[in-house]
Amino acid sequence: MKPSPPAQPDAGRFTPHSSLCTPPLGLYIHIPFCTTKCSYCDFNTYAGIEPLLPRYIDALIAEMQRYPAGLPVQTINFGGGTPSLLSAQQLALVIEAARARFAVDQSAEISIEANPGALDQAYFGAARQVGVNRVSFGVQSFHASELAVLTRRHSAREAEEALHGARRAGFDNLSLDFMYGLPGQTLATWRRTLQRALDLAPDHLSLYGLTIYDHLPLGRQVARGELPHQDEDLMAAMYELAEDLLAGAGYEQYEISNWSRGERFRCRHNLAYWRNTGYLGIGAGAHSYFEARRYANEKRPNVYCDAVLAGSSPVVDSEPIESELAAAETTILALRLNEGAELTPGQVATLAPCLDAGLIDLERSHARLTRKGRLLSNEVFWRLLPD
């Protein structure tokens, strides 16, 4: 039976049949504030708008009230942007509001993304006191020249000090993010970044191939010939090197771009995305997937605040997801995970060329990407989408 759409005309107010029937959700809170905008970043982020932050916190709390009370929430993730620009008191206000409005699991993963510069043990201690139990550091590289290309503000040493400060504050679930395929990056510098990361013994690692957008400063530098173009073969070699080094260090690769020191340290919030169980997005530009519909909020932080604080919906786009597309997306997302996906007979037939090409392993109706398949995953995924 197709779920009922939200009540109209207020497309921003969700009306589930019963929160008791709703699977546990991930709660994403978007913090679009940055001290500076990095040259490669295509996220909905803004530099120089920090005076808006107190009002933005009020708007986040007000937007939560637009959802039915008591929805089950198993993770809270502060993303951005730079969530670590929030003080511990501001984090506490948002976390307490979420707990007051939703049925937040007592053992919920509550995570913040953090830029390593200018963060110390005192900050992490205060964040931990208000309920944060996981920190993901956007390190990206341990080489000064590569950080400069990305216009990152921190140094390699500051990244190491930030992680040590979080450890001393009591955090036992820390993640480091890195990028490969950077202009001028070599296999040797990538290897040294990975080895330096492993020396820090993080609990989790996320490794992403850099996407260069033509409309952003980094893309314009590449287009002008000031920086070299990406080499796809080199990027593939970097990815395979990472697989080998991390496996040798005892990390499990549980998703295409993510590794952990065992099941306990897998990112529970991202697992909600990959298992397609539903998520609520709060904040400017945030997206939600709830009761077979997708929603997108107003991107501009000041306009978002004006709407929410005036009692209006911040949602600017809403679309139903038909059952055929939802089933295809669920399979595609599950295939990102190393545990794989159960296929329908039709999907098995559709992916026969991928089986022949060695992109998937198939045991009866259960499929998993192979090592080659992880490199060429889009060749698998597009075949599953409905016409």
C-alpha positions as CSV (number, residue, x, y, z in Angstrom):
1,M,0.0,0.0,0.0
2,K,1.4,3.4,-1.0
3,P,1.9,5.7,2.0
4,S,-0.2,8.8,2.1
5,P,1.5,12.1,1.1
6,P,1.9,14.9,3.7
7,A,-1.1,17.1,4.3
8,Q,-1.4,20.0,1.9
9,P,-0.8,22.8,1.4
10,D,1.9,22.6,4.0
11,A,4.4,20.4,2.2
12,G,6.8,20.7,5.1
13,R,4.7,19.1,7.8
14,F,4.9,15.3,7.9
15,T,1.8,13.3,8.8
16,P,2.7,9.6,9.3
17,H,0.0,7.2,10.1
18,S,1.7,6.2,13.3
19,S,5.2,7.0,14.7
20,L,5.1,3.5,16.2
21,C,5.1,2.0,12.7
22,T,8.0,4.2,11.5
23,P,11.4,2.5,11.4
24,P,14.2,4.2,13.3
25,L,15.4,7.3,11.5
26,G,18.6,9.2,11.1
27,L,18.4,12.8,12.1
28,Y,20.7,15.1,10.0
29,I,21.3,18.6,11.1
30,H,23.0,20.9,8.5
31,I,25.3,23.6,9.7
32,P,26.2,25.7,6.6
33,F,28.7,28.0,8.4
34,C,32.4,28.1,7.5
35,T,35.2,30.4,8.3
36,T,36.3,30.2,4.7
37,K,34.9,28.4,1.7
38,C,37.3,25.7,0.4
39,S,38.1,25.8,-3.3
40,Y,36.6,22.4,-4.1
41,C,33.5,22.5,-2.0
42,D,30.1,22.2,-3.7
43,F,28.1,21.7,-0.5
44,N,25.6,24.3,0.7
45,T,28.0,26.3,2.8
46,Y,28.7,30.0,3.4
47,A,31.6,32.0,4.8
48,G,31.3,35.2,6.7
49,I,27.7,34.7,8.0
50,E,28.6,33.8,11.6
51,P,26.4,36.6,13.1
52,L,23.4,34.6,11.9
53,L,24.3,31.6,14.0
54,P,22.2,32.3,17.1
55,R,19.1,32.8,15.0
56,Y,19.9,29.7,13.0
57,I,20.0,27.6,16.1
58,D,16.5,29.0,17.0
59,A,15.3,28.0,13.5
60,L,16.7,24.5,13.8
61,I,14.8,24.0,17.0
62,A,11.6,25.5,15.5
63,E,11.9,23.2,12.4
64,M,11.9,20.1,14.6
65,Q,8.5,21.1,15.9
66,R,7.1,20.7,12.4
67,Y,7.6,16.9,12.7
68,P,5.3,14.6,14.7
69,A,6.3,14.1,18.3
70,G,7.8,10.8,19.2
71,L,9.3,9.7,15.9
72,P,12.0,7.1,16.6
73,V,15.6,8.5,16.0
74,Q,18.6,6.3,16.3
75,T,21.4,8.7,15.2
76,I,22.0,12.5,15.2
77,N,24.6,13.8,12.8
78,F,25.8,17.4,12.7
79,G,27.2,18.0,9.1
80,G,28.2,21.0,7.1
81,G,29.8,23.2,6.7
82,T,31.7,23.3,10.0
83,P,29.6,22.0,12.8
84,S,32.5,22.5,15.2
85,L,31.9,26.2,14.9
86,L,29.0,25.6,17.3
87,S,29.8,26.0,21.0
88,A,29.1,23.2,23.3
89,Q,26.2,25.2,24.7
90,Q,24.7,25.5,21.1
91,L,25.2,21.8,20.5
92,A,23.4,21.1,23.8
93,L,20.4,23.3,22.8
94,V,19.9,21.4,19.6
95,I,20.5,17.9,21.1
96,E,18.1,18.6,24.0
97,A,15.5,19.9,21.5
98,A,15.8,16.7,19.5
99,R,15.5,14.5,22.6
100,A,12.4,16.6,23.6
101,R,10.7,16.2,20.3
102,F,11.7,12.7,19.1
103,A,12.1,9.3,20.7
104,V,15.9,9.4,20.5
105,D,17.5,6.1,21.3
106,Q,19.4,6.1,24.7
107,S,22.4,4.7,22.9
108,A,22.1,6.9,19.8
109,E,25.2,7.8,17.9
110,I,25.6,11.6,18.1
111,S,28.3,12.8,15.8
112,I,29.8,16.1,14.7
113,E,32.0,16.8,11.7
114,A,35.0,18.9,12.6
115,N,37.7,20.9,10.9
116,P,40.9,20.1,12.9
117,G,42.2,23.7,13.2
118,A,41.7,25.7,16.5
119,L,40.1,22.8,18.4
120,D,41.5,21.7,21.7
121,Q,40.8,19.1,24.5
122,A,38.6,21.6,26.3
123,Y,36.2,21.9,23.4
124,F,36.0,18.2,22.9
125,G,35.5,17.6,26.6
126,A,32.6,20.1,26.6
127,A,31.1,18.5,23.5
128,R,31.3,15.1,25.1
129,Q,29.6,16.4,28.2
130,V,26.5,17.5,26.2
131,G,26.1,14.1,24.5
132,V,28.4,14.0,21.4
133,N,30.0,10.6,21.3
134,R,31.6,10.5,17.8
135,V,33.8,13.0,15.9
136,S,34.6,12.9,12.2
137,F,37.7,15.0,11.3
138,G,37.9,16.4,7.8
139,V,41.7,16.1,7.4
140,Q,41.8,15.4,3.6
141,S,45.7,15.2,3.4
142,F,48.8,15.2,5.5
143,H,50.8,17.2,3.0
144,A,51.0,21.0,3.2
145,S,51.1,21.4,-0.6
146,E,47.9,19.4,-1.1
147,L,46.2,21.2,1.8
148,A,47.1,24.4,0.1
149,V,45.6,23.3,-3.2
150,L,42.3,22.6,-1.4
151,T,42.6,25.9,0.6
152,R,42.3,24.0,3.8
153,R,43.0,26.1,6.9
154,H,44.6,23.5,9.1
155,S,48.0,21.9,9.1
156,A,48.9,18.2,9.3
157,R,50.2,18.8,12.8
158,E,47.0,20.5,13.9
159,A,45.0,17.5,12.6
160,E,47.1,15.1,14.7
161,E,46.8,17.4,17.8
162,A,43.0,17.6,17.3
163,L,42.7,13.8,17.3
164,H,44.9,13.5,20.4
165,G,42.9,16.2,22.1
166,A,39.6,14.3,21.4
167,R,41.2,11.1,22.7
168,R,42.3,12.8,25.9
169,A,38.8,14.2,26.3
170,G,37.5,10.6,26.4
171,F,36.3,10.0,22.9
172,D,36.6,6.4,21.8
173,N,34.9,6.7,18.4
174,L,36.9,9.0,16.1
175,S,36.9,9.1,12.3
176,L,39.3,10.7,9.8
177,D,38.3,11.8,6.2
178,F,40.8,11.9,3.4
179,M,40.7,12.6,-0.4
180,Y,42.6,11.1,-3.3
181,G,42.8,12.3,-6.8
182,L,44.0,15.8,-5.7
183,P,45.8,17.9,-8.4
184,G,49.5,17.1,-8.1
185,Q,49.0,14.2,-5.7
186,T,51.1,11.1,-6.4
187,L,50.8,7.5,-5.3
188,A,53.8,8.1,-3.0
189,T,52.2,11.1,-1.2
190,W,48.9,9.2,-0.9
191,R,50.7,6.3,0.6
192,R,52.4,8.5,3.2
193,T,49.1,10.2,4.1
194,L,47.5,6.8,4.6
195,Q,50.5,5.5,6.7
196,R,50.4,8.6,8.8
197,A,46.7,8.2,9.3
198,L,47.1,4.6,10.4
199,D,49.8,5.6,12.9
200,L,47.1,7.6,14.6
201,A,44.9,4.4,15.0
202,P,41.6,6.1,14.2
203,D,38.5,4.0,14.8
204,H,37.1,4.8,11.3
205,L,38.4,6.1,8.0
206,S,36.5,7.6,5.1
207,L,38.3,7.9,1.8
208,Y,36.7,9.8,-1.1
209,G,37.9,10.5,-4.7
210,L,37.9,14.3,-5.2
211,T,35.2,15.5,-7.6
212,I,36.3,18.7,-9.5
213,Y,33.5,21.0,-10.4
214,D,34.0,23.4,-13.3
215,H,32.1,26.2,-11.6
216,L,34.3,26.2,-8.5
217,P,37.7,27.9,-8.0
218,L,39.6,24.6,-8.1
219,G,37.9,23.6,-11.3
220,R,38.7,27.0,-12.9
221,Q,42.3,26.5,-12.0
222,V,42.4,23.1,-13.7
223,A,40.6,24.5,-16.7
224,R,43.2,27.3,-17.0
225,G,46.1,24.8,-16.8
226,E,47.3,26.1,-13.5
227,L,46.7,22.7,-11.9
228,P,46.9,19.3,-13.6
229,H,43.8,17.3,-14.6
230,Q,42.9,14.1,-12.7
231,D,44.3,10.8,-14.0
232,E,41.6,8.1,-13.6
233,D,44.1,5.3,-13.8
234,L,46.1,6.9,-11.0
235,M,43.0,7.3,-8.9
236,A,42.1,3.7,-9.3
237,A,45.6,2.7,-8.2
238,M,45.2,5.0,-5.1
239,Y,42.0,3.3,-4.2
240,E,43.4,-0.2,-4.5
241,L,46.5,0.9,-2.5
242,A,44.1,2.1,0.2
243,E,42.2,-1.2,0.2
244,D,45.5,-3.2,0.6
245,L,47.0,-0.9,3.3
246,L,43.9,-0.7,5.4
247,A,43.2,-4.4,5.2
248,G,46.8,-5.1,6.3
249,A,46.3,-2.8,9.3
250,G,43.2,-4.7,10.4
251,Y,40.4,-2.4,9.1
252,E,37.3,-3.8,7.6
253,Q,36.0,-2.2,4.5
254,Y,32.2,-2.2,5.1
255,E,31.2,0.2,2.3
256,I,32.8,1.4,-0.9
257,S,34.5,4.4,0.8
258,N,34.5,3.5,4.4
259,W,36.6,1.4,6.8
260,S,36.3,0.7,10.5
261,R,38.0,-1.2,13.3
262,G,35.1,-3.6,13.6
263,E,31.3,-3.4,13.5
264,R,31.1,-1.2,16.6
265,F,32.8,1.6,14.8
266,R,30.8,1.6,11.6
267,C,29.1,4.9,11.0
268,R,25.5,4.1,12.1
269,H,24.1,7.4,10.7
270,N,25.4,6.7,7.2
271,L,24.2,3.1,7.5
272,A,20.7,4.6,7.7
273,Y,21.3,6.1,4.2
274,W,22.8,3.0,2.7
275,R,20.0,0.8,4.1
276,N,17.4,3.3,2.9
277,T,15.5,3.2,6.1
278,G,14.7,7.0,6.1
279,Y,16.2,10.1,7.5
280,L,15.1,13.6,8.5
281,G,17.1,16.6,7.4
282,I,17.0,19.8,9.5
283,G,18.5,23.1,8.4
284,A,19.2,25.2,5.3
285,G,19.5,23.0,2.2
286,A,18.9,19.8,4.2
287,H,17.1,16.8,2.5
288,S,14.7,14.3,4.0
289,Y,13.5,10.9,2.9
290,F,10.4,9.9,4.8
291,E,7.3,7.9,4.1
292,A,8.2,7.4,0.4
293,R,8.7,11.1,-0.3
294,R,11.8,13.2,-0.7
295,Y,11.9,16.8,0.6
296,A,14.5,19.6,0.2
297,N,14.7,22.7,2.3
298,E,15.4,26.3,1.2
299,K,19.2,26.6,0.8
300,R,19.8,30.2,1.8
301,P,20.3,30.3,5.5
302,N,18.7,33.8,6.1
303,V,15.7,32.9,4.0
304,Y,15.4,29.5,5.7
305,C,15.5,31.3,9.1
306,D,12.9,33.8,8.1
307,A,10.5,31.1,6.9
308,V,10.8,28.7,9.9
309,L,10.7,31.4,12.5
310,A,7.6,32.9,10.9
311,G,5.9,29.6,11.2
312,S,6.1,28.7,7.5
313,S,7.5,25.5,5.9
314,P,11.2,25.7,4.8
315,V,10.5,22.9,2.2
316,V,10.9,24.1,-1.4
317,D,10.7,20.8,-3.2
318,S,8.8,17.6,-2.5
319,E,8.4,14.5,-4.7
320,P,6.9,11.0,-4.2
321,I,9.2,8.1,-4.8
322,E,7.3,5.3,-6.6
323,S,7.7,1.8,-5.3
324,E,9.7,0.6,-8.3
325,L,12.3,3.4,-7.9
326,A,12.4,2.9,-4.2
327,A,13.2,-0.8,-4.6
328,A,15.9,0.0,-7.2
329,E,17.5,2.6,-4.9
330,T,17.4,0.3,-1.9
331,T,19.3,-2.3,-3.9
332,I,21.8,0.2,-5.3
333,L,22.5,1.6,-1.8
334,A,22.8,-1.9,-0.3
335,L,25.3,-2.9,-3.0
336,R,27.5,-0.1,-1.7
337,L,27.9,-2.1,1.4
338,N,30.2,-5.1,1.4
339,E,27.4,-7.2,2.9
340,G,25.6,-6.8,-0.5
341,A,22.0,-7.0,-1.5
342,E,19.3,-9.6,-2.1
343,L,18.1,-9.3,-5.7
344,T,14.8,-10.0,-7.3
345,P,14.7,-12.5,-10.2
346,G,14.4,-9.5,-12.6
347,Q,17.4,-7.8,-11.1
348,V,19.5,-11.0,-11.3
349,A,18.8,-11.1,-15.1
350,T,19.5,-7.4,-15.4
351,L,22.9,-7.7,-13.8
352,A,23.9,-10.8,-15.8
353,P,26.4,-8.7,-17.9
354,C,28.0,-7.4,-14.6
355,L,28.4,-11.0,-13.4
356,D,30.1,-11.9,-16.7
357,A,32.4,-8.9,-16.5
358,G,33.4,-9.8,-12.9
359,L,31.9,-6.8,-11.3
360,I,29.6,-8.7,-8.9
361,D,29.7,-12.0,-7.1
362,L,26.3,-13.8,-7.0
363,E,25.4,-16.6,-4.6
364,R,21.8,-17.6,-5.6
365,S,20.1,-14.3,-5.4
366,H,22.6,-12.4,-3.2
367,A,24.9,-10.0,-4.9
368,R,28.1,-8.3,-3.7
369,L,30.4,-6.0,-5.6
370,T,33.8,-7.5,-6.3
371,R,37.1,-5.6,-5.9
372,K,36.8,-4.6,-9.6
373,G,33.2,-3.8,-9.1
374,R,33.9,-1.3,-6.4
375,L,36.0,0.6,-8.9
376,L,33.3,0.5,-11.5
377,S,30.2,0.5,-9.3
378,N,28.3,3.0,-11.5
379,E,28.4,0.4,-14.3
380,V,26.4,-1.8,-12.0
381,F,24.1,0.8,-10.5
382,W,22.7,2.4,-13.6
383,R,21.4,-0.9,-14.8
384,L,19.1,-1.3,-11.8
385,L,17.3,2.0,-12.3
386,P,13.8,1.8,-13.9
387,D,13.4,3.2,-17.4
